[in-house]
């Protein structure tokens, strides 16, 4: 499912226009992104938790040449599925 399909499904499920569903989805994505940027967790009970994790700097290899390269440290977004979502997926 892509973003347009999600907007269509949300509009149909909530009985609102596609424009309203699109604005709502954009607002949710923006809010989650801002919270993660600040380092906060976003927990949606039953669905899952979005969080930020730090990845340490490390040495990797260029697969074409085999030469060692330095990979910088960075923050990455993570998602852990909630119990209800995991149960639904495994049915």
Order of alpha helices (4+ residues) and beta strands (2+ residues): alpha-alpha-beta-beta-beta-beta-beta-alpha
